[in-house]
Amino acid sequence: MSLYRVPRRSENWRPFRILAWGTVLLLVGILIFSLYDPIDIGDSGRELLGWATMALMVSVIVVGTGLVSRANVRKLKESYQFELSDGRLSQTREGNQTVEIPLAQIASLHQTAGWLLVKGGELHQKIAIPTEVSGFEELKTALVAYCPVALVKPKVRFLPILILMFLAVACFFLVTSHNRRIVLAAGGTFLLLQGLGSYSICRLRKKMPRPTLVLFLNVMAWLLMAWVVYLTAKRAM
């Protein structure tokens, strides 16, 4: 009998905490600066300030959401255990039903970015094995003896790219437009997308080792962004 699982490790959130609190301080500084509304900075200065704020907002969304997603996937992988014994491959997880596939009934092996997908059995079951498991090459060699491995190119996820494109377009119109309706529409779109990102993080917070800072940073950024939208719409003609 051979057992395989992903080694447990603690995520190092210290660099992100330093970056996050630094970002919060910068955003607060930009907010205070905008409240005084210095006349001598001119329109170009205000536009530069707006672009800086937009860049910080997008950075918060991308970095924070990316770290949360990566840590969540890592924790999911660590919760599984794979066993190779008695001519069977089994996958177990606490609170879930054990999945077993007889080695002689393996129908296909597909390897993609970070995973080895095993299909087979009488019920056409599937077992996904992370490549981070200890002894992965040993396990893979044992399975290849029953079925060759087919490499699969990872699929490109267009939704995150589409969201970033919408954010970029919203930022562009929010900073450059002088029409109040366009500013409100662009600002509303930006706030909606950012709010959805915060909501997704909130749903995962019970599964994450350090979700509070990421969630707080997103909420803080959303509030500051709402204030920037208000000031921009107030100045627009």
GROMACS elastic network, one bead per residue, 0.5 to 0.9 nm:
[ bonds ]
;  ai    aj funct       b0    kb
    1    83     6  0.69988   500
    1    84     6  0.57696   500
    1    86     6  0.75181   500
    2    82     6  0.83029   500
    2    83     6  0.56739   500
    2    84     6  0.52101   500
    2    85     6  0.65435   500
    2   139     6  0.87708   500
    3    81     6  0.70812   500
    3    82     6  0.57637   500
    3    84     6  0.65766   500
    3    85     6  0.87747   500
    3   134     6  0.89525   500
    4    80     6  0.88882   500
    4    81     6  0.59802   500
    4    83     6  0.62326   500
    4    84     6  0.82907   500
    4   133     6  0.59593   500
    4   134     6  0.58939   500
    4   135     6  0.67344   500
    4   136     6  0.76338   500
    4   139     6  0.80633   500
    5     8     6  0.88360   500
    5    77     6  0.81103   500
    5    78     6  0.67094   500
    5    79     6  0.82098   500
    5    80     6  0.64725   500
    5    82     6  0.62125   500
    5    83     6  0.88486   500
    5   129     6  0.89211   500
    5   130     6  0.85161   500
    5   132     6  0.80273   500
    5   134     6  0.60066   500
    5   135     6  0.85758   500
    5   136     6  0.89498   500
    6    74     6  0.86947   500
    6    77     6  0.64142   500
    6    78     6  0.50080   500
    6    79     6  0.80857   500
    6    80     6  0.76893   500
    6    81     6  0.78767   500
    6   130     6  0.75236   500
    6   131     6  0.84549   500
    6   132     6  0.56285   500
    6   134     6  0.60820   500
    7    78     6  0.66898   500
    7   132     6  0.78386   500
    7   133     6  0.68315   500
    7   134     6  0.69042   500
    8    74     6  0.88821   500
    8    75     6  0.82410   500
    8    78     6  0.61467   500
    9    78     6  0.88814   500
   10   209     6  0.84781   500
   11    71     6  0.72713   500
   11   209     6  0.78477   500
   11   210     6  0.88189   500
   12    15     6  0.73394   500
   12    16     6  0.82605   500
   13    16     6  0.52936   500
   13    17     6  0.60961   500
   13    18     6  0.87798   500
   13   210     6  0.75761   500
   14    17     6  0.50228   500
   14    18     6  0.63167   500
   14    19     6  0.86501   500
   15    18     6  0.52314   500
   15    19     6  0.62305   500
   15    20     6  0.84998   500
   16    20     6  0.57950   500
   16    21     6  0.84858   500
   16    63     6  0.88786   500
   16    64     6  0.85462   500
   16    67     6  0.88943   500
   17    21     6  0.60745   500
   17    22     6  0.83419   500
   17   213     6  0.72274   500
   17   214     6  0.85930   500
   18    21     6  0.54582   500
   18    22     6  0.60846   500
   18    23     6  0.85774   500
   19    22     6  0.51011   500
   19    23     6  0.61248   500
   19    24     6  0.87098   500
   20    23     6  0.50534   500
   20    24     6  0.62741   500
   20    25     6  0.87637   500
   20    60     6  0.78875   500
   20    64     6  0.87470   500
   20   213     6  0.77940   500
   20   214     6  0.79183   500
   20   217     6  0.68096   500
   21    25     6  0.62490   500
   21    26     6  0.86105   500
   21   213     6  0.87749   500
   21   217     6  0.80400   500
   22    25     6  0.51974   500
   22    26     6  0.62793   500
   22    27     6  0.86803   500
   23    26     6  0.50524   500
   23    27     6  0.61300   500
   23    28     6  0.85848   500
   23    56     6  0.72226   500
   23    60     6  0.81388   500
   23   217     6  0.85101   500
   24    27     6  0.51055   500
   24    28     6  0.61462   500
   24    29     6  0.85483   500
   24   217     6  0.70188   500
   24   220     6  0.74312   500
   24   221     6  0.76756   500
   25    28     6  0.50902   500
   25    29     6  0.61155   500
   25    30     6  0.86366   500
   26    29     6  0.50025   500
   26    30     6  0.62025   500
   26    31     6  0.86028   500
   26    56     6  0.87573   500
   27    30     6  0.50343   500
   27    31     6  0.61514   500
   27    32     6  0.86761   500
   27    53     6  0.71473   500
   27    56     6  0.77832   500
   27    57     6  0.89466   500
   27   220     6  0.87790   500
   27   221     6  0.75868   500
   27   224     6  0.71898   500
   28    32     6  0.61876   500
   28    33     6  0.84974   500
   28   224     6  0.77858   500
   29    32     6  0.51827   500
   29    33     6  0.60747   500
   29    34     6  0.85650   500
   30    33     6  0.50273   500
   30    34     6  0.61028   500
   30    35     6  0.86542   500
   30    49     6  0.76174   500
   30    52     6  0.89492   500
   30    53     6  0.75174   500
   31    34     6  0.51118   500
   31    35     6  0.62647   500
   31    36     6  0.89864   500
   31   224     6  0.69739   500
   31   227     6  0.79690   500
   31   228     6  0.77004   500
   32    35     6  0.51092   500
   32    36     6  0.67043   500
   32    37     6  0.88725   500
   33    36     6  0.55365   500
   33    37     6  0.65506   500
   33    38     6  0.78380   500
   34    38     6  0.77042   500
   34    46     6  0.85856   500
   34    49     6  0.86952   500
   34   228     6  0.82189   500
   34   231     6  0.81712   500
   35    38     6  0.86112   500
   35   231     6  0.86956   500
   37    40     6  0.89841   500
   37    41     6  0.85392   500
   37    46     6  0.89284   500
   38    41     6  0.60531   500
   38    42     6  0.81848   500
   39    42     6  0.61717   500
   39    43     6  0.89815   500
   40    45     6  0.87419   500
   41    44     6  0.73560   500
   41    45     6  0.50008   500
   41    46     6  0.67861   500
   42    45     6  0.53343   500
   42    46     6  0.64297   500
   42    47     6  0.87473   500
   43    46     6  0.50853   500
   43    47     6  0.60976   500
   43    48     6  0.85841   500
   44    47     6  0.50201   500
   44    48     6  0.61461   500
   44    49     6  0.85538   500
   45    48     6  0.50662   500
   45    49     6  0.61210   500
   45    50     6  0.85363   500
   46    50     6  0.60915   500
   46    51     6  0.86597   500
   46   175     6  0.87612   500
   47    51     6  0.62494   500
   47    52     6  0.86353   500
   47   175     6  0.60709   500
   47   176     6  0.72357   500
   48    51     6  0.51320   500
   48    52     6  0.62051   500
   48    53     6  0.86491   500
   48   175     6  0.86723   500
   49    52     6  0.51070   500
   49    53     6  0.62573   500
   49    54     6  0.86688   500
   50    53     6  0.51127   500
   50    54     6  0.61896   500
   50    55     6  0.86347   500
   50   171     6  0.87285   500
   50   174     6  0.84292   500
   50   175     6  0.59123   500
   50   228     6  0.80167   500
   50   232     6  0.88905   500
   51    55     6  0.61111   500
   51    56     6  0.86260   500
   51   171     6  0.77029   500
   51   172     6  0.83858   500
   51   175     6  0.67426   500
   52    55     6  0.51272   500
   52    56     6  0.63096   500
   52    57     6  0.86900   500
   53    56     6  0.51517   500
   53    57     6  0.62076   500
   53    58     6  0.87365   500
   53   225     6  0.79459   500
   53   228     6  0.84545   500
   54    57     6  0.50473   500
   54    58     6  0.62092   500
   54    59     6  0.84961   500
   54   168     6  0.87612   500
   54   171     6  0.62970   500
   54   175     6  0.86168   500
   54   225     6  0.82752   500
   55    58     6  0.52792   500
   55    59     6  0.60782   500
   55    60     6  0.86036   500
   55   171     6  0.88416   500
   56    59     6  0.50377   500
   56    60     6  0.61394   500
   56    61     6  0.87079   500
   56   221     6  0.85113   500
   57    60     6  0.51838   500
   57    61     6  0.63814   500
   57    62     6  0.87479   500
   57   194     6  0.85455   500
   57   218     6  0.85630   500
   57   221     6  0.62973   500
   57   222     6  0.81098   500
   57   225     6  0.75734   500
   58    61     6  0.51409   500
   58    62     6  0.60754   500
   58    63     6  0.83934   500
   58   164     6  0.82760   500
   58   167     6  0.76735   500
   58   168     6  0.85454   500
   58   194     6  0.86731   500
   59    62     6  0.52435   500
   59    63     6  0.57728   500
   59    64     6  0.79063   500
   60    63     6  0.55189   500
   60    64     6  0.55878   500
   60    65     6  0.79595   500
   60   214     6  0.86536   500
   60   217     6  0.73968   500
   60   218     6  0.68218   500
   60   221     6  0.76028   500
   61    64     6  0.54723   500
   61    65     6  0.57885   500
   61    66     6  0.81345   500
   61   194     6  0.69000   500
   61   197     6  0.69830   500
   61   198     6  0.82921   500
   61   218     6  0.69828   500
   61   221     6  0.88886   500
   62    65     6  0.54737   500
   62    66     6  0.58543   500
   62    67     6  0.85337   500
   62   164     6  0.87272   500
   63    66     6  0.51193   500
   63    67     6  0.61090   500
   63    68     6  0.85888   500
   64    67     6  0.53147   500
   64    68     6  0.62327   500
   64    69     6  0.86332   500
   64   201     6  0.87764   500
   64   214     6  0.58177   500
   64   215     6  0.84015   500
   64   217     6  0.83092   500
   64   218     6  0.79101   500
   65    68     6  0.51435   500
   65    69     6  0.60718   500
   65    70     6  0.85417   500
   65   197     6  0.70753   500
   65   198     6  0.83138   500
   65   200     6  0.84936   500
   65   201     6  0.69918   500
   65   214     6  0.79912   500
   66    69     6  0.51945   500
   66    70     6  0.60976   500
   66    71     6  0.85767   500
   67    70     6  0.51578   500
   67    71     6  0.60812   500
   67    72     6  0.84363   500
   67   214     6  0.88252   500
   68    71     6  0.52760   500
   68    72     6  0.60412   500
   68    73     6  0.86404   500
   68   201     6  0.71010   500
   68   204     6  0.81140   500
   68   205     6  0.87801   500
   68   208     6  0.73565   500
   68   210     6  0.87791   500
   68   211     6  0.74378   500
   68   214     6  0.78337   500
   69    72     6  0.50904   500
   69    73     6  0.61805   500
   69    74     6  0.85736   500
   69   201     6  0.85217   500
   69   204     6  0.87792   500
   70    73     6  0.52357   500
   70    74     6  0.61668   500
   70    75     6  0.86734   500
   71    74     6  0.50113   500
   71    75     6  0.61679   500
   71    76     6  0.86074   500
   71   208     6  0.71056   500
   71   209     6  0.82293   500
   72    75     6  0.51569   500
   72    76     6  0.62256   500
   72    77     6  0.87301   500
   72   204     6  0.77738   500
   72   207     6  0.69483   500
   72   208     6  0.63135   500
   72   209     6  0.88929   500
   73    76     6  0.50191   500
   73    77     6  0.62399   500
   73    78     6  0.86983   500
   74    77     6  0.51696   500
   74    78     6  0.63047   500
   74    79     6  0.88528   500
   75    78     6  0.51027   500
   75    79     6  0.64305   500
   75   207     6  0.81196   500
   75   208     6  0.81073   500
   76    79     6  0.53098   500
   76    80     6  0.72060   500
   77    80     6  0.57850   500
   77    81     6  0.87436   500
   77   129     6  0.84566   500
   77   130     6  0.66805   500
   77   132     6  0.85053   500
   77   133     6  0.86090   500
   78    81     6  0.78295   500
   78   133     6  0.86063   500
   79    92     6  0.86541   500
   79    93     6  0.61059   500
   79    94     6  0.75250   500
   80    91     6  0.68581   500
   80    92     6  0.58690   500
   80    94     6  0.80118   500
   80   129     6  0.87736   500
   81    90     6  0.82514   500
   81    91     6  0.58157   500
   81    92     6  0.53014   500
   81    93     6  0.64305   500
   81   133     6  0.89548   500
   82    89     6  0.71274   500
   82    90     6  0.56438   500
   82    92     6  0.64528   500
   82   129     6  0.78359   500
   82   133     6  0.89042   500
   83    88     6  0.79529   500
   83    89     6  0.57929   500
   83    90     6  0.51894   500
   83    91     6  0.65735   500
   83    92     6  0.82009   500
   84    87     6  0.71326   500
   84    88     6  0.58162   500
   84    90     6  0.65994   500
   84   139     6  0.80398   500
   84   142     6  0.89481   500
   85    88     6  0.54849   500
   85    89     6  0.67804   500
   85    90     6  0.83236   500
   86    89     6  0.85344   500
   86   102     6  0.87007   500
   87   101     6  0.88525   500
   87   102     6  0.59723   500
   87   103     6  0.55874   500
   87   104     6  0.75410   500
   88   100     6  0.65513   500
   88   101     6  0.56696   500
   88   103     6  0.52621   500
   88   104     6  0.82666   500
   89    99     6  0.82684   500
   89   100     6  0.56575   500
   89   101     6  0.53031   500
   89   102     6  0.62255   500
   89   103     6  0.64999   500
   89   127     6  0.86583   500
   89   143     6  0.88493   500
   90    98     6  0.67741   500
   90    99     6  0.54509   500
   90   101     6  0.63926   500
   90   102     6  0.85673   500
   90   127     6  0.80227   500
   91    97     6  0.87302   500
   91    98     6  0.57032   500
   91    99     6  0.51266   500
   91   100     6  0.64733   500
   91   101     6  0.89365   500
   91   127     6  0.67754   500
   91   128     6  0.86206   500
   91   129     6  0.86964   500
   92    95     6  0.89117   500
   92    96     6  0.70675   500
   92    97     6  0.69683   500
   92    99     6  0.66755   500
   92   100     6  0.88732   500
   93    96     6  0.53937   500
   93    97     6  0.73227   500
   93    98     6  0.70656   500
   94    97     6  0.82174   500
   96    99     6  0.89996   500
   99   125     6  0.73755   500
   99   126     6  0.78836   500
   99   127     6  0.72717   500
  100   121     6  0.78282   500
  100   125     6  0.77732   500
  100   126     6  0.87733   500
  100   127     6  0.82462   500
  101   104     6  0.84697   500
  101   105     6  0.68897   500
  101   106     6  0.69256   500
  101   118     6  0.84989   500
  101   119     6  0.79041   500
  101   120     6  0.62393   500
  101   121     6  0.51080   500
  101   122     6  0.83214   500
  101   124     6  0.87251   500
  101   125     6  0.70350   500
  101   126     6  0.80997   500
  101   127     6  0.81991   500
  102   105     6  0.52757   500
  102   106     6  0.67373   500
  102   120     6  0.78483   500
  102   121     6  0.62483   500
  103   106     6  0.54699   500
  103   120     6  0.85453   500
  103   121     6  0.84854   500
  103   143     6  0.71734   500
  103   146     6  0.66160   500
  103   147     6  0.89018   500
  104   107     6  0.86708   500
  104   121     6  0.85880   500
  104   146     6  0.64713   500
  104   147     6  0.88542   500
  105   119     6  0.87238   500
  105   120     6  0.56010   500
  105   121     6  0.52000   500
  105   122     6  0.77255   500
  105   146     6  0.84080   500
  106   109     6  0.77295   500
  106   118     6  0.70286   500
  106   119     6  0.59600   500
  106   121     6  0.63893   500
  106   143     6  0.83782   500
  106   146     6  0.69410   500
  106   147     6  0.66739   500
  107   118     6  0.77928   500
  107   119     6  0.55908   500
  107   121     6  0.76033   500
  107   124     6  0.84267   500
  107   146     6  0.89441   500
  107   147     6  0.71537   500
  108   117     6  0.80632   500
  108   118     6  0.61073   500
  108   119     6  0.53525   500
  108   120     6  0.68292   500
  108   147     6  0.63519   500
  108   148     6  0.74097   500
  108   149     6  0.73123   500
  108   150     6  0.79623   500
  109   116     6  0.68963   500
  109   117     6  0.57123   500
  109   119     6  0.66049   500
  109   143     6  0.82364   500
  109   144     6  0.79302   500
  109   147     6  0.66618   500
  109   148     6  0.65267   500
  109   150     6  0.61172   500
  109   151     6  0.85587   500
  110   115     6  0.82770   500
  110   116     6  0.57779   500
  110   117     6  0.50790   500
  110   118     6  0.67536   500
  110   119     6  0.85540   500
  110   148     6  0.87302   500
  110   149     6  0.56224   500
  110   151     6  0.57314   500
  110   152     6  0.63415   500
  111   114     6  0.78122   500
  111   115     6  0.58357   500
  111   117     6  0.61564   500
  111   118     6  0.88756   500
  111   149     6  0.67587   500
  111   150     6  0.62610   500
  111   152     6  0.58881   500
  111   153     6  0.85980   500
  112   115     6  0.54566   500
  112   116     6  0.64841   500
  112   117     6  0.79802   500
  112   150     6  0.88169   500
  112   151     6  0.61313   500
  112   152     6  0.50315   500
  112   153     6  0.61394   500
  112   154     6  0.59901   500
  113   116     6  0.84391   500
  113   131     6  0.85690   500
  113   152     6  0.81515   500
  113   153     6  0.75974   500
  113   154     6  0.61017   500
  114   129     6  0.84673   500
  114   130     6  0.57638   500
  114   131     6  0.52675   500
  114   132     6  0.75221   500
  115   128     6  0.62760   500
  115   129     6  0.54919   500
  115   131     6  0.54661   500
  115   132     6  0.85979   500
  116   127     6  0.81955   500
  116   128     6  0.57034   500
  116   130     6  0.63661   500
  116   131     6  0.68334   500
  116   140     6  0.82680   500
  116   149     6  0.88013   500
  117   126     6  0.69408   500
  117   127     6  0.58593   500
  117   129     6  0.62947   500
  117   130     6  0.87757   500
  118   125     6  0.82165   500
  118   126     6  0.55895   500
  118   127     6  0.50779   500
  118   128     6  0.62583   500
  118   129     6  0.78207   500
  118   143     6  0.88471   500
  119   124     6  0.63622   500
  119   125     6  0.57560   500
  119   127     6  0.65865   500
  119   128     6  0.88029   500
  120   123     6  0.74214   500
  120   125     6  0.55538   500
  120   126     6  0.67252   500
  120   127     6  0.89332   500
  121   124     6  0.51092   500
  121   125     6  0.59481   500
  121   126     6  0.85790   500
  122   125     6  0.76316   500
  129   132     6  0.85260   500
  129   133     6  0.76455   500
  129   136     6  0.85759   500
  130   133     6  0.59643   500
  130   136     6  0.81917   500
  131   134     6  0.83715   500
  131   136     6  0.59906   500
  131   137     6  0.84254   500
  132   135     6  0.85697   500
  132   136     6  0.69692   500
  133   136     6  0.54208   500
  134   137     6  0.85685   500
  134   138     6  0.89656   500
  135   138     6  0.52569   500
  135   139     6  0.63191   500
  135   140     6  0.86420   500
  136   139     6  0.50920   500
  136   140     6  0.59952   500
  136   141     6  0.85397   500
  137   141     6  0.60381   500
  137   142     6  0.86057   500
  138   141     6  0.52020   500
  138   142     6  0.64030   500
  138   143     6  0.88673   500
  139   142     6  0.51787   500
  139   143     6  0.64006   500
  139   144     6  0.87015   500
  140   143     6  0.51568   500
  140   144     6  0.60476   500
  140   145     6  0.87694   500
  140   149     6  0.88461   500
  141   144     6  0.51117   500
  141   145     6  0.65428   500
  142   145     6  0.55855   500
  142   146     6  0.76534   500
  143   146     6  0.56083   500
  143   147     6  0.65571   500
  143   148     6  0.81931   500
  143   149     6  0.87794   500
  144   148     6  0.51518   500
  144   149     6  0.64586   500
  145   148     6  0.73727   500
  152   155     6  0.88059   500
  157   160     6  0.65954   500
  157   161     6  0.73190   500
  158   161     6  0.51276   500
  158   162     6  0.59312   500
  158   163     6  0.85797   500
  159   163     6  0.61430   500
  159   164     6  0.86526   500
  160   163     6  0.50804   500
  160   164     6  0.62466   500
  160   165     6  0.86257   500
  161   164     6  0.51719   500
  161   165     6  0.62193   500
  161   166     6  0.87390   500
  162   165     6  0.50235   500
  162   166     6  0.62732   500
  162   167     6  0.86400   500
  163   166     6  0.51010   500
  163   167     6  0.61916   500
  163   168     6  0.86380   500
  163   193     6  0.75111   500
  164   168     6  0.61174   500
  164   169     6  0.86193   500
  165   168     6  0.50761   500
  165   169     6  0.61959   500
  165   170     6  0.85209   500
  166   169     6  0.51434   500
  166   170     6  0.60192   500
  166   171     6  0.84905   500
  166   189     6  0.80393   500
  166   190     6  0.79300   500
  166   193     6  0.85906   500
  167   170     6  0.50689   500
  167   171     6  0.60513   500
  167   172     6  0.85781   500
  167   186     6  0.88155   500
  167   189     6  0.77539   500
  167   190     6  0.58698   500
  167   193     6  0.75571   500
  167   194     6  0.87984   500
  168   171     6  0.50793   500
  168   172     6  0.61858   500
  168   173     6  0.88525   500
  168   190     6  0.89032   500
  169   172     6  0.50733   500
  169   173     6  0.64045   500
  169   174     6  0.85058   500
  169   186     6  0.79659   500
  170   173     6  0.54104   500
  170   174     6  0.59690   500
  170   175     6  0.86153   500
  170   183     6  0.86376   500
  170   185     6  0.82162   500
  170   187     6  0.66965   500
  170   188     6  0.86940   500
  170   189     6  0.66148   500
  170   190     6  0.59975   500
  171   174     6  0.50512   500
  171   175     6  0.61381   500
  171   176     6  0.84713   500
  171   186     6  0.70362   500
  171   187     6  0.77372   500
  171   190     6  0.73680   500
  172   175     6  0.54940   500
  172   176     6  0.60216   500
  172   177     6  0.79787   500
  172   186     6  0.84451   500
  173   176     6  0.52536   500
  173   177     6  0.51800   500
  173   178     6  0.87759   500
  173   182     6  0.69880   500
  173   183     6  0.65487   500
  173   185     6  0.89844   500
  173   186     6  0.61779   500
  173   187     6  0.85972   500
  174   177     6  0.59392   500
  174   178     6  0.85135   500
  174   182     6  0.73975   500
  174   184     6  0.78294   500
  174   185     6  0.84404   500
  174   186     6  0.55354   500
  174   187     6  0.61609   500
  174   229     6  0.76295   500
  174   232     6  0.76209   500
  174   233     6  0.87423   500
  175   178     6  0.84428   500
  175   183     6  0.79623   500
  175   232     6  0.78946   500
  176   183     6  0.87796   500
  177   180     6  0.79550   500
  177   182     6  0.68268   500
  177   183     6  0.63948   500
  177   236     6  0.78239   500
  178   181     6  0.89357   500
  178   182     6  0.78786   500
  178   183     6  0.72728   500
  178   232     6  0.85635   500
  178   233     6  0.82491   500
  178   235     6  0.79757   500
  178   237     6  0.58896   500
  179   182     6  0.54024   500
  179   183     6  0.61934   500
  179   184     6  0.87060   500
  179   233     6  0.80336   500
  179   236     6  0.56530   500
  179   237     6  0.57111   500
  180   183     6  0.50326   500
  180   184     6  0.60963   500
  180   185     6  0.85212   500
  180   232     6  0.82273   500
  180   233     6  0.52558   500
  180   234     6  0.76916   500
  180   235     6  0.82346   500
  180   236     6  0.50917   500
  180   237     6  0.60404   500
  181   184     6  0.51578   500
  181   185     6  0.60831   500
  181   186     6  0.85338   500
  181   233     6  0.80257   500
  181   236     6  0.88538   500
  182   185     6  0.50531   500
  182   186     6  0.60032   500
  182   187     6  0.83360   500
  182   233     6  0.88823   500
  183   186     6  0.51838   500
  183   187     6  0.58758   500
  183   188     6  0.83210   500
  183   229     6  0.73611   500
  183   232     6  0.71673   500
  183   233     6  0.58751   500
  183   236     6  0.76892   500
  184   187     6  0.50388   500
  184   188     6  0.58242   500
  184   189     6  0.84475   500
  184   229     6  0.70607   500
  184   230     6  0.81960   500
  184   232     6  0.86720   500
  184   233     6  0.63765   500
  185   188     6  0.51135   500
  185   189     6  0.61781   500
  185   190     6  0.86583   500
  186   189     6  0.51603   500
  186   190     6  0.62315   500
  186   191     6  0.86580   500
  186   229     6  0.87702   500
  187   190     6  0.50996   500
  187   191     6  0.61178   500
  187   192     6  0.84923   500
  187   225     6  0.82560   500
  187   226     6  0.76482   500
  187   228     6  0.87300   500
  187   229     6  0.56012   500
  187   230     6  0.86507   500
  187   233     6  0.88718   500
  188   191     6  0.51419   500
  188   192     6  0.60098   500
  188   193     6  0.86459   500
  188   226     6  0.85412   500
  188   229     6  0.82219   500
  189   192     6  0.51123   500
  189   193     6  0.62637   500
  189   194     6  0.85661   500
  190   193     6  0.53506   500
  190   194     6  0.61421   500
  190   195     6  0.84742   500
  190   225     6  0.86247   500
  191   194     6  0.50605   500
  191   195     6  0.58704   500
  191   196     6  0.85433   500
  191   222     6  0.65736   500
  191   225     6  0.72929   500
  191   226     6  0.70220   500
  192   195     6  0.50173   500
  192   196     6  0.62384   500
  192   197     6  0.87270   500
  193   196     6  0.51370   500
  193   197     6  0.64118   500
  193   198     6  0.88337   500
  194   197     6  0.50793   500
  194   198     6  0.63633   500
  194   199     6  0.86808   500
  194   218     6  0.77182   500
  194   221     6  0.87144   500
  194   222     6  0.67954   500
  195   198     6  0.50491   500
  195   199     6  0.61338   500
  195   200     6  0.86760   500
  195   218     6  0.81705   500
  195   219     6  0.81187   500
  195   222     6  0.71105   500
  196   200     6  0.62401   500
  196   201     6  0.87025   500
  197   200     6  0.52134   500
  197   201     6  0.64111   500
  197   202     6  0.87005   500
  197   218     6  0.80925   500
  198   201     6  0.51150   500
  198   202     6  0.61419   500
  198   203     6  0.87539   500
  198   214     6  0.86796   500
  198   215     6  0.63646   500
  198   218     6  0.58745   500
  198   219     6  0.69874   500
  198   222     6  0.87863   500
  199   203     6  0.62982   500
  199   204     6  0.88266   500
  199   215     6  0.87308   500
  200   203     6  0.52144   500
  200   204     6  0.66092   500
  200   205     6  0.88450   500
  201   204     6  0.52003   500
  201   205     6  0.61126   500
  201   211     6  0.76114   500
  201   214     6  0.78113   500
  201   215     6  0.64808   500
  201   218     6  0.89731   500
  202   205     6  0.51279   500
  202   206     6  0.81909   500
  202   211     6  0.80375   500
  202   212     6  0.89251   500
  202   215     6  0.66619   500
  203   206     6  0.74607   500
  203   207     6  0.86772   500
  204   207     6  0.54874   500
  204   208     6  0.64578   500
  204   211     6  0.79519   500
  205   208     6  0.52094   500
  205   209     6  0.81073   500
  205   210     6  0.78763   500
  205   211     6  0.51472   500
  205   212     6  0.73825   500
  205   215     6  0.81656   500
  206   209     6  0.80771   500
  206   211     6  0.78221   500
  207   211     6  0.84017   500
  208   211     6  0.55226   500
  209   212     6  0.89925   500
  210   213     6  0.68506   500
  210   214     6  0.77200   500
  211   214     6  0.54278   500
  211   215     6  0.61538   500
  211   216     6  0.85716   500
  212   215     6  0.52103   500
  212   216     6  0.59648   500
  212   217     6  0.84424   500
  213   216     6  0.50396   500
  213   217     6  0.59469   500
  213   218     6  0.85428   500
  214   217     6  0.51783   500
  214   218     6  0.62942   500
  214   219     6  0.87479   500
  215   218     6  0.51650   500
  215   219     6  0.62255   500
  215   220     6  0.85575   500
  216   219     6  0.51124   500
  216   220     6  0.59890   500
  216   221     6  0.84237   500
  217   220     6  0.50874   500
  217   221     6  0.60154   500
  217   222     6  0.85075   500
  218   221     6  0.50554   500
  218   222     6  0.60677   500
  218   223     6  0.86923   500
  219   222     6  0.50120   500
  219   223     6  0.62600   500
  219   224     6  0.86325   500
  220   223     6  0.52563   500
  220   224     6  0.62154   500
  220   225     6  0.84500   500
  221   224     6  0.51456   500
  221   225     6  0.59043   500
  221   226     6  0.84954   500
  222   225     6  0.50061   500
  222   226     6  0.60913   500
  222   227     6  0.86779   500
  223   226     6  0.50610   500
  223   227     6  0.63697   500
  223   228     6  0.87410   500
  224   227     6  0.50901   500
  224   228     6  0.62667   500
  224   229     6  0.86867   500
  225   229     6  0.61781   500
  225   230     6  0.85907   500
  226   229     6  0.50904   500
  226   230     6  0.62417   500
  226   231     6  0.87619   500
  227   230     6  0.50060   500
  227   231     6  0.62402   500
  227   232     6  0.85644   500
  228   231     6  0.51468   500
  228   232     6  0.60430   500
  228   233     6  0.85019   500
  229   232     6  0.51063   500
  229   233     6  0.60181   500
  229   234     6  0.84371   500
  230   233     6  0.52186   500
  230   234     6  0.60581   500
  230   235     6  0.87315   500
  231   234     6  0.50295   500
  231   235     6  0.63378   500
  231   236     6  0.86845   500
  232   235     6  0.52785   500
  232   236     6  0.61861   500
  233   236     6  0.50197   500
  233   237     6  0.81233   500
  234   237     6  0.80117   500
